[in-house]
Amino acid sequence: MDMKDVVRIGILMDLYENLLTERQRNVLNLYINEDYSLLEISELTGVTRQAAHDTIKKSLRQLEKFDSKLGLTKHNERIKKKLKDIKEKLNHEGVKSVDGELDDLISNL
């Protein structure tokens, strides 16, 4: 798993981890945030390495499924892009030029 994957999983966990079971959250947190190995997770949770692996894979699939249905990462990226555009316009054109864009952004929240 490369750094890009870890960052994406971290974002998905921030958005959707409360939709996972407590066990899934715990195992995924140990694996992603604490960088525990499957062996360490299995010893801590009292399951086999295979069960820990299966829990991680299932949890990751669920996070992706939640995001494909709810679309919060895309929504957040759109907001971030609009805010960057507004900041750029403010720096170059002044406050009046972004009034409509701010209204659009606010109405979409």
Backbone as CSV, one residue per row, in Angstrom:
resi,resn,N_x,N_y,N_z,CA_x,CA_y,CA_z,C_x,C_y,C_z
1,MET,0.853,-1.170,0.000,0.000,0.000,0.000,0.900,1.234,0.000
2,ASP,0.714,2.089,-0.987,1.560,3.283,-1.052,0.922,4.444,-0.276
3,MET,1.655,5.526,-0.194,1.228,6.666,0.617,-0.089,7.259,0.115
4,LYS,-0.279,7.271,-1.194,-1.518,7.798,-1.768,-2.721,6.989,-1.273
5,ASP,-2.568,5.663,-1.230,-3.642,4.802,-0.729,-3.923,5.070,0.746
6,VAL,-2.859,5.223,1.525,-3.014,5.474,2.960,-3.740,6.796,3.195
7,VAL,-3.393,7.811,2.418,-4.057,9.114,2.552,-5.537,8.988,2.191
8,ARG,-5.833,8.310,1.097,-7.240,8.124,0.685,-8.024,7.374,1.757
9,ILE,-7.433,6.314,2.288,-8.111,5.541,3.330,-8.334,6.411,4.564
10,GLY,-7.355,7.232,4.898,-7.510,8.142,6.034,-8.669,9.099,5.840
11,ILE,-8.800,9.620,4.626,-9.915,10.521,4.316,-11.243,9.777,4.428
12,LEU,-11.288,8.572,3.857,-12.517,7.777,3.934,-12.874,7.445,5.379
13,MET,-11.858,7.130,6.178,-12.112,6.833,7.591,-12.650,8.064,8.312
14,ASP,-12.083,9.223,8.021,-12.581,10.455,8.645,-14.061,10.673,8.333
15,LEU,-14.440,10.371,7.113,-15.810,10.624,6.682,-16.797,9.537,7.098
16,TYR,-16.359,8.275,7.052,-17.316,7.173,7.158,-17.043,6.157,8.262
17,GLU,-16.015,6.340,9.077,-15.670,5.282,10.028,-16.803,4.970,11.003
18,ASN,-17.643,5.931,11.291,-18.757,5.670,12.208,-19.812,4.748,11.608
19,LEU,-19.737,4.506,10.310,-20.653,3.571,9.666,-20.146,2.132,9.750
20,LEU,-18.899,1.955,10.153,-18.330,0.621,10.338,-18.673,0.108,11.729
21,THR,-18.543,-1.207,11.908,-18.735,-1.763,13.242,-17.553,-1.365,14.119
22,GLU,-17.727,-1.479,15.417,-16.644,-1.137,16.342,-15.409,-2.000,16.068
23,ARG,-15.630,-3.269,15.807,-14.513,-4.175,15.515,-13.781,-3.750,14.240
24,GLN,-14.534,-3.424,13.201,-13.924,-2.984,11.949,-13.127,-1.701,12.156
25,ARG,-13.708,-0.752,12.888,-13.002,0.507,13.173,-11.701,0.239,13.915
26,ASN,-11.762,-0.611,14.923,-10.597,-0.908,15.740,-9.485,-1.549,14.907
27,VAL,-9.821,-2.578,14.150,-8.822,-3.287,13.345,-8.246,-2.365,12.275
28,LEU,-9.087,-1.613,11.605,-8.615,-0.709,10.556,-7.743,0.397,11.136
29,ASN,-8.109,0.911,12.288,-7.299,1.928,12.952,-5.915,1.376,13.304
30,LEU,-5.870,0.170,13.841,-4.579,-0.436,14.179,-3.718,-0.606,12.930
31,TYR,-4.334,-1.034,11.848,-3.590,-1.313,10.621,-3.144,-0.029,9.911
32,ILE,-4.037,0.917,9.763,-3.738,2.130,8.994,-3.040,3.182,9.844
33,ASN,-3.639,3.551,10.959,-3.116,4.665,11.751,-1.964,4.280,12.664
34,GLU,-2.018,3.077,13.208,-0.974,2.652,14.147,0.112,1.822,13.471
35,ASP,-0.098,1.443,12.215,0.875,0.687,11.422,1.219,-0.673,12.042
36,TYR,0.220,-1.323,12.633,0.416,-2.657,13.195,0.407,-3.682,12.070
37,SER,1.147,-4.754,12.276,1.145,-5.863,11.325,-0.084,-6.734,11.574
38,LEU,-0.367,-7.617,10.632,-1.485,-8.539,10.816,-1.270,-9.416,12.041
39,LEU,-0.026,-9.827,12.273,0.283,-10.643,13.447,-0.014,-9.877,14.734
40,GLU,0.419,-8.619,14.797,0.164,-7.808,15.993,-1.333,-7.598,16.215
41,ILE,-2.049,-7.352,15.140,-3.500,-7.162,15.249,-4.165,-8.448,15.724
42,SER,-3.739,-9.573,15.163,-4.346,-10.846,15.561,-4.089,-11.141,17.035
43,GLU,-2.898,-10.826,17.514,-2.587,-11.048,18.928,-3.401,-10.123,19.829
44,LEU,-3.567,-8.877,19.425,-4.328,-7.914,20.231,-5.823,-8.214,20.268
45,THR,-6.349,-8.675,19.154,-7.797,-8.861,19.053,-8.241,-10.303,19.263
46,GLY,-7.286,-11.219,19.330,-7.633,-12.614,19.579,-8.223,-13.341,18.391
47,VAL,-7.859,-12.909,17.191,-8.314,-13.588,15.975,-7.093,-14.039,15.179
48,THR,-7.319,-14.826,14.158,-6.212,-15.258,13.311,-5.759,-14.112,12.418
49,ARG,-4.559,-14.257,11.859,-4.079,-13.240,10.908,-5.011,-13.156,9.713
50,GLN,-5.517,-14.316,9.277,-6.438,-14.334,8.140,-7.720,-13.567,8.464
51,ALA,-8.227,-13.744,9.671,-9.443,-13.017,10.074,-9.174,-11.514,10.131
52,ALA,-8.008,-11.125,10.631,-7.639,-9.703,10.663,-7.550,-9.159,9.240
53,HIS,-6.905,-9.923,8.357,-6.780,-9.527,6.952,-8.157,-9.380,6.310
54,ASP,-9.023,-10.359,6.534,-10.371,-10.315,5.968,-11.157,-9.106,6.483
55,THR,-11.011,-8.805,7.762,-11.699,-7.648,8.349,-11.218,-6.354,7.702
56,ILE,-9.909,-6.247,7.497,-9.344,-5.050,6.862,-9.874,-4.905,5.442
57,LYS,-9.812,-5.984,4.670,-10.275,-5.929,3.276,-11.763,-5.592,3.195
58,LYS,-12.567,-6.236,4.045,-14.007,-5.973,4.040,-14.288,-4.523,4.437
59,SER,-13.575,-4.034,5.432,-13.771,-2.654,5.891,-13.412,-1.660,4.798
60,LEU,-12.308,-1.909,4.105,-11.900,-1.017,3.016,-12.929,-1.021,1.891
61,ARG,-13.451,-2.207,1.561,-14.498,-2.288,0.532,-15.734,-1.504,0.963
62,GLN,-16.088,-1.621,2.238,-17.262,-0.897,2.723,-17.045,0.610,2.674
63,LEU,-15.865,1.072,3.058,-15.581,2.508,2.989,-15.728,3.017,1.559
64,GLU,-15.190,2.262,0.603,-15.309,2.653,-0.812,-16.771,2.635,-1.259
65,LYS,-17.517,1.645,-0.794,-18.938,1.556,-1.145,-19.709,2.746,-0.574
66,PHE,-19.437,3.088,0.672,-20.091,4.250,1.273,-19.805,5.498,0.449
67,ASP,-18.549,5.654,0.043,-18.185,6.852,-0.704,-18.810,6.864,-2.093
68,SER,-18.902,5.698,-2.725,-19.515,5.676,-4.056,-20.999,6.027,-3.978
69,LYS,-21.636,5.679,-2.876,-23.060,5.988,-2.727,-23.301,7.408,-2.212
70,LEU,-22.500,7.849,-1.260,-22.718,9.158,-0.639,-21.922,10.282,-1.296
71,GLY,-20.775,9.962,-1.869,-20.000,10.928,-2.640,-19.417,12.094,-1.867
72,LEU,-19.130,11.902,-0.598,-18.628,13.023,0.196,-17.223,13.463,-0.205
73,THR,-16.372,12.542,-0.662,-15.019,12.971,-1.052,-15.081,13.855,-2.294
74,LYS,-15.906,13.489,-3.262,-16.046,14.331,-4.458,-16.662,15.678,-4.097
75,HIS,-17.650,15.645,-3.228,-18.292,16.883,-2.785,-17.271,17.795,-2.108
76,ASN,-16.463,17.235,-1.219,-15.443,18.027,-0.526,-14.399,18.570,-1.493
77,GLU,-14.025,17.787,-2.490,-13.058,18.256,-3.491,-13.628,19.412,-4.303
78,ARG,-14.908,19.328,-4.663,-15.546,20.430,-5.404,-15.553,21.706,-4.563
79,ILE,-15.883,21.574,-3.298,-15.891,22.744,-2.410,-14.487,23.320,-2.285
80,LYS,-13.506,22.442,-2.117,-12.121,22.902,-1.987,-11.680,23.650,-3.240
81,LYS,-12.039,23.125,-4.419,-11.668,23.786,-5.670,-12.346,25.152,-5.783
82,LYS,-13.635,25.212,-5.446,-14.338,26.493,-5.513,-13.723,27.509,-4.557
83,LEU,-13.374,27.071,-3.367,-12.758,27.987,-2.401,-11.405,28.491,-2.893
84,LYS,-10.625,27.617,-3.529,-9.345,28.052,-4.093,-9.564,29.067,-5.206
85,ASP,-10.575,28.806,-6.054,-10.893,29.746,-7.133,-11.320,31.103,-6.571
86,ILE,-12.136,31.067,-5.540,-12.590,32.309,-4.909,-11.410,33.066,-4.316
87,LYS,-10.528,32.360,-3.646,-9.342,32.998,-3.062,-8.495,33.653,-4.149
88,GLU,-8.329,32.951,-5.253,-7.557,33.484,-6.381,-8.197,34.765,-6.920
89,LYS,-9.523,34.731,-7.105,-10.215,35.925,-7.600,-10.125,37.081,-6.616
90,LEU,-10.244,36.780,-5.336,-10.125,37.836,-4.325,-8.760,38.501,-4.394
91,ASN,-7.740,37.709,-4.611,-6.382,38.246,-4.691,-6.180,39.108,-5.930
92,HIS,-6.916,38.803,-7.007,-6.699,39.519,-8.263,-7.782,40.540,-8.603
93,GLU,-9.017,40.228,-8.270,-10.116,41.066,-8.756,-10.902,41.773,-7.663
94,GLY,-10.787,41.353,-6.439,-11.518,42.001,-5.351,-12.787,41.277,-4.954
95,VAL,-13.448,41.824,-3.959,-14.593,41.179,-3.317,-15.800,41.054,-4.238
96,LYS,-16.120,42.068,-4.985,-17.320,42.054,-5.830,-17.320,40.890,-6.817
97,SER,-16.158,40.493,-7.282,-16.081,39.460,-8.317,-16.460,38.072,-7.810
98,VAL,-16.491,37.864,-6.498,-16.765,36.522,-5.973,-18.115,36.411,-5.271
99,ASP,-18.883,37.449,-5.258,-20.152,37.454,-4.531,-21.078,36.325,-4.983
100,GLY,-21.275,36.179,-6.276,-22.149,35.129,-6.809,-21.626,33.733,-6.520
101,GLU,-20.323,33.566,-6.635,-19.730,32.257,-6.365,-19.888,31.864,-4.905
102,LEU,-19.751,32.823,-4.020,-19.947,32.544,-2.592,-21.395,32.154,-2.316
103,ASP,-22.335,32.832,-2.953,-23.744,32.478,-2.785,-24.006,31.051,-3.260
104,ASP,-23.437,30.678,-4.411,-23.591,29.313,-4.923,-23.011,28.291,-3.957
105,LEU,-21.837,28.580,-3.459,-21.171,27.665,-2.534,-21.981,27.495,-1.256
106,ILE,-22.473,28.580,-0.723,-23.267,28.532,0.508,-24.561,27.751,0.283
107,SER,-25.200,27.954,-0.846,-26.466,27.254,-1.106,-26.265,25.753,-1.307
108,ASN,-25.064,25.334,-1.675,-24.778,23.911,-1.869,-24.365,23.200,-0.592
109,LEU,-24.221,23.922,0.489,-23.816,23.288,1.749,-24.983,22.813,2.559
